[in-house]
Amino acid sequence: AFLVKDRKELAGVPQYVLEDAALAARLSGYPRATTEAGPWKVHFDDAMMEPMLKHATDRTFREYIYGNRKRVAFLGGIGPRDNTEILVKFFKLRIKKANILKYPTFADMAFVDKMATKKQVYAFLGRLRRESLPLARKEVQELRAFARERSGEEATIDHFDAAFWRERLLEDRFGLREGYIRPFFQFPVVLEALFALVHKLFGVDIKPEIGHEVWDEHVQTFRVRDSETGAMLGAFFLDAYRRRGKKKQGFWVQRIYDYSVALGVPREGPRLPAVHVVGDVQPPGADGKPAVMSMEQVAKLFHTFGGALRNLLCNQEEGLVSGTKGMEPDFQPLTPHLLERFAWDE
């Protein structure tokens, strides 16, 4: 993270991101930091980087934040915070482990518990490259032509420019401005739509459970039941809102425990699965207005909840292989990607 004191560097950055950056500054020892006057503390997490790369008009600033994010834990191969030496050692140990177990490479060993084979993966990557690269090149040329038209000069589209000019292209051709779209994605409405989709796809009802002790006022508890029988299937905590300095950033799932017959209670039945579902949505405003989300955050929420379903809908009786513990690693992303696809397509 780094501190920004000049408002001009943040030209074009949305108001909600400035509010988040000012809050981060206050939490870092700048109690007088304000949204309007700063200073602003910029972190390299998705919540700040994605909107800044899409909207910051200062190309030098975009290059700086993009480059520094990509260089986290890499300082050119030297320095106390550089991981290069650790990674080299790690790769050597992986090869050594594979050779001890009589595999020629670590990849050969890693594919033992996968559904796909190494040959199939290389074939898929080759096909993906052949079919997507011509279109990708065409889209880059289109983006470059649009940038040249808007800027009035020869435009170079670098990695840190792509999101910015893509956003301008969407605004120009389709009128899709993030500031216009976000109010349509109020968090309670998105959550209701997600639960309705899960009901339609898997035949389960998700209802809030009132009265449970939680670690923050915004954390919610939900129970998952079979729609036909009403049988309890599992439960989860939803910790959806961002708390700078108090919890890890991003969208993710953490298992609490899995389905297990052996660890159940005789009169109550098997132990049912429970998980944490964690989000990174900006909290509701002090004026009582509900939290709103970007389309990318909606897709991330659907993806994350798909990960939770791997555990919540599992009824494998043996707890040691329940949930994701007995599942092939390349099958585990299926439900996350399935729900994310619905977020974009439906």
C-alpha positions in Angstrom: 0.0 0.0 0.0 1.0 3.6 -0.5 -0.2 7.1 0.4 -1.6 9.6 -2.2 -1.7 13.3 -1.2 -2.3 14.9 -4.6 -6.0 14.7 -5.7 -5.0 15.2 -9.3 -3.4 11.7 -9.3 -6.8 10.2 -8.5 -8.7 12.1 -11.3 -11.6 10.0 -12.6 -11.6 7.6 -9.6 -15.2 7.0 -8.4 -16.4 8.6 -5.2 -17.0 5.2 -3.4 -13.3 4.2 -4.0 -12.1 7.6 -2.6 -14.2 7.0 0.5 -12.6 3.6 0.9 -9.1 5.0 0.4 -9.7 7.8 2.9 -11.0 5.3 5.5 -7.9 3.2 4.9 -5.7 6.3 5.6 -7.6 7.0 8.8 -7.0 3.4 9.9 -3.3 3.8 9.1 -2.6 6.8 11.4 -4.1 9.8 9.4 -7.2 10.6 11.5 -8.0 13.8 9.5 -8.1 12.1 6.2 -11.3 12.9 4.2 -12.8 11.8 1.0 -12.5 15.3 -0.5 -9.1 16.4 0.8 -7.2 13.2 1.5 -4.7 11.8 2.0 -5.8 8.5 0.5 -4.3 5.1 1.3 -4.2 2.9 -1.8 -4.1 -0.9 -1.2 -3.4 -3.4 -3.9 -6.6 -5.5 -3.4 -9.3 -6.0 -6.0 -11.7 -3.6 -4.2 -9.4 -0.6 -5.0 -7.3 -1.8 -8.0 -10.2 -2.8 -10.3 -12.1 0.5 -10.3 -8.8 2.5 -10.3 -7.5 0.8 -13.4 -10.9 1.2 -15.1 -11.4 4.9 -14.2 -8.2 6.7 -13.3 -7.4 9.1 -16.1 -3.8 9.6 -15.2 -1.9 7.0 -17.3 1.3 7.3 -15.2 -0.7 6.6 -12.0 -2.3 3.5 -13.7 1.1 2.2 -14.7 2.4 2.8 -11.2 -0.3 0.9 -9.3 -0.5 -1.9 -11.9 3.3 -2.4 -11.8 3.6 -2.4 -8.1 0.7 -4.8 -7.6 2.4 -7.2 -10.0 5.7 -6.8 -8.2 4.3 -7.7 -4.7 6.9 -10.1 -3.1 9.2 -9.6 -6.2 11.9 -7.0 -6.1 14.0 -8.2 -9.0 15.4 -11.2 -7.2 17.0 -9.5 -4.2 15.9 -7.9 -1.0 14.3 -9.0 2.3 10.8 -9.0 0.9 11.6 -10.8 -2.3 10.3 -14.4 -2.6 12.5 -15.4 -5.6 14.9 -17.5 -3.6 12.0 -19.2 -1.7 10.3 -20.0 -5.0 13.4 -21.5 -6.5 13.9 -23.7 -3.5 10.2 -24.6 -3.6 10.4 -25.7 -7.2 13.5 -27.8 -6.6 11.9 -29.6 -3.7 8.8 -30.3 -5.8 11.0 -31.9 -8.4 12.9 -33.8 -5.7 9.7 -35.1 -4.2 8.4 -36.3 -7.6 11.6 -38.1 -8.4 11.7 -39.9 -5.0 8.2 -41.2 -5.9 9.4 -42.3 -9.3 7.7 -39.6 -11.4 9.8 -37.8 -14.1 8.3 -34.4 -13.3 6.1 -32.8 -10.7 3.3 -32.4 -13.2 3.2 -36.2 -13.8 2.8 -36.7 -10.0 0.2 -33.8 -9.7 -2.1 -35.3 -12.4 -2.5 -38.6 -10.5 -5.5 -37.3 -8.6 -6.9 -35.3 -11.4 -9.7 -36.2 -13.8 -7.8 -34.9 -16.8 -4.4 -36.1 -18.0 -1.4 -34.0 -18.7 -1.8 -34.7 -22.4 -5.4 -33.6 -22.4 -4.5 -30.3 -20.6 -1.8 -29.4 -23.2 -4.2 -30.3 -26.0 -6.9 -28.1 -24.5 -4.5 -25.2 -24.0 -3.4 -25.5 -27.6 -6.9 -25.5 -28.8 -7.8 -22.5 -26.6 -4.9 -20.5 -28.0 -5.7 -21.3 -31.6 -9.3 -20.3 -31.3 -9.0 -17.3 -29.0 -5.8 -15.6 -30.1 -7.1 -14.3 -33.5 -10.2 -12.7 -31.8 -8.0 -11.3 -29.0 -5.7 -9.6 -31.5 -8.8 -8.2 -33.3 -10.2 -6.8 -30.1 -6.8 -5.2 -29.2 -6.7 -3.5 -32.6 -10.3 -2.3 -32.1 -9.4 -0.9 -28.6 -6.3 0.7 -30.0 -8.3 2.4 -32.8 -10.9 3.6 -30.3 -8.2 5.0 -28.0 -6.5 6.8 -30.9 -9.8 8.3 -31.9 -10.5 9.5 -28.3 -7.1 10.7 -27.4 -6.2 12.2 -30.8 -2.8 10.6 -30.9 -1.1 7.2 -31.6 -2.4 5.1 -28.7 -0.3 2.4 -27.0 -2.5 -0.2 -25.2 -0.4 -1.7 -22.5 -1.6 -4.1 -19.8 -2.5 -1.2 -17.4 -4.5 0.6 -20.2 -6.8 -2.3 -21.2 -9.3 -2.0 -18.5 -9.5 1.8 -18.8 -10.1 1.9 -22.5 -12.5 -1.1 -22.4 -14.6 0.8 -19.9 -14.6 3.9 -22.2 -15.6 1.7 -25.2 -18.6 0.3 -23.2 -19.6 3.8 -22.2 -19.4 5.1 -25.8 -21.1 2.2 -27.6 -23.6 0.9 -25.2 -24.0 3.7 -22.6 -22.9 1.3 -19.8 -21.5 3.5 -17.1 -20.6 1.9 -13.8 -22.1 4.8 -11.9 -25.4 4.1 -13.6 -25.3 0.3 -13.3 -24.2 -0.1 -9.6 -27.5 1.2 -8.0 -29.4 -1.7 -9.8 -27.2 -4.2 -7.9 -28.3 -3.5 -4.3 -26.8 -6.2 -2.2 -30.1 -7.5 -0.6 -31.6 -7.8 -4.1 -28.6 -9.6 -5.5 -28.6 -12.0 -2.5 -32.3 -12.7 -3.0 -31.7 -13.5 -6.7 -28.8 -15.8 -5.8 -30.9 -17.8 -3.3 -33.8 -18.0 -5.9 -31.3 -19.4 -8.5 -30.0 -22.0 -6.0 -33.5 -23.0 -5.2 -34.3 -23.4 -8.9 -31.2 -25.4 -9.7 -30.8 -27.6 -6.6 -34.2 -27.6 -4.9 -33.2 -26.1 -1.6 -34.5 -23.2 0.5 -32.1 -20.8 2.2 -33.6 -18.8 5.1 -32.0 -16.5 7.7 -31.6 -17.7 11.2 -32.2 -15.0 13.8 -30.6 -15.0 17.3 -27.2 -16.5 16.6 -24.2 -14.9 18.2 -22.0 -13.3 15.5 -18.7 -11.4 15.5 -20.0 -8.3 13.6 -23.4 -6.6 13.4 -23.6 -7.2 9.6 -22.8 -11.0 9.8 -25.9 -13.1 9.0 -26.6 -16.8 9.7 -28.6 -18.9 7.2 -29.9 -22.5 7.2 -30.2 -24.6 4.1 -33.2 -27.0 3.8 -34.5 -29.4 1.2 -37.5 -27.7 -0.5 -39.6 -30.9 -0.6 -39.0 -32.5 2.7 -37.9 -29.5 4.8 -34.9 -31.6 6.0 -32.0 -29.6 7.3 -28.9 -29.8 5.0 -26.4 -27.3 6.4 -25.8 -23.8 7.6 -23.5 -20.9 6.8 -22.4 -17.5 8.1 -22.4 -14.7 5.5 -19.8 -12.0 6.3 -20.4 -9.9 3.2 -19.2 -6.4 4.0 -15.7 -5.0 3.9 -14.0 -4.2 7.2 -10.6 -2.6 6.5 -8.0 -3.7 9.0 -10.2 -6.4 10.6 -10.6 -9.1 8.0 -8.9 -10.5 4.9 -9.9 -8.8 1.7 -11.7 -10.5 -1.2 -14.4 -13.1 -1.7 -13.8 -16.6 -0.3 -15.2 -19.6 1.5 -13.9 -21.2 4.6 -15.1 -24.6 5.8 -16.1 -25.0 9.4 -16.9 -28.7 9.3 -18.2 -31.3 6.8 -21.0 -33.8 6.8 -20.2 -36.8 8.9 -22.2 -39.8 10.2 -19.6 -40.9 12.7 -19.4 -37.4 14.3 -23.1 -37.0 14.5 -25.4 -37.2 17.5 -27.5 -40.4 17.8 -30.8 -38.6 18.4 -30.2 -35.8 16.0 -28.5 -37.6 13.1 -25.3 -36.9 11.1 -23.2 -33.8 11.7 -24.3 -31.4 9.0 -21.9 -29.1 7.0 -21.2 -25.5 7.9 -19.1 -22.9 6.2 -18.2 -19.2 6.2 -19.0 -17.2 3.1 -17.0 -14.0 3.0 -17.5 -11.0 0.7 -15.8 -7.7 0.1 -18.8 -5.4 -0.5 -18.7 -1.8 0.6 -20.9 -1.5 3.7 -24.3 0.2 3.7 -24.2 4.0 4.0 -24.7 5.8 7.3 -27.9 7.2 5.8 -29.5 3.8 5.7 -29.1 3.3 2.0 -28.4 -0.4 1.0 -24.9 -1.5 -0.2 -24.5 -1.6 -3.9 -22.2 -3.8 -6.1 -20.4 -3.7 -9.4 -21.2 -6.4 -11.9 -17.8 -7.9 -11.2 -18.7 -8.2 -7.5 -22.0 -9.8 -8.4 -20.2 -12.5 -10.4 -17.6 -13.0 -7.6 -20.4 -13.5 -5.0 -22.1 -16.1 -7.2 -18.7 -17.8 -7.8 -18.0 -17.8 -4.0 -21.4 -19.2 -3.1 -20.9 -21.9 -5.7 -17.8 -22.9 -3.7 -19.9 -23.1 -0.5 -22.4 -25.4 -2.2 -19.7 -28.1 -2.6 -19.8 -28.5 1.2 -23.4 -27.5 2.0 -25.0 -30.0 -0.4 -22.6 -32.9 0.3 -23.9 -36.0 2.0 -20.8 -38.2 1.9 -21.1 -40.2 5.1 -17.4 -40.4 5.8 -16.2 -37.1 7.1 -12.6 -37.7 6.1 -13.5 -37.5 2.4 -16.6 -35.3 2.7 -16.9 -31.9 1.1 -13.9 -31.1 -1.1 -11.5 -33.4 0.7 -12.4 -36.4 -1.4 -13.0 -34.5 -4.6 -10.7 -34.4 -7.6 -9.0 -30.9 -7.6 -10.0 -30.1 -11.2 -13.7 -30.9 -10.4 -13.8 -28.6 -7.4 -14.3 -25.3 -9.4 -17.3 -26.7 -11.3 -20.1 -25.3 -9.0 -18.3 -21.9 -8.6 -18.0 -21.5 -12.3 -21.5 -22.8 -12.9 -23.1 -20.1 -10.7 -20.8 -17.4 -12.0 -21.9 -18.2 -15.5 -25.5 -17.7 -14.5 -24.6 -14.3 -13.0 -23.3 -13.2 -16.4 -25.9 -14.9 -18.6 -29.1 -14.5 -16.7 
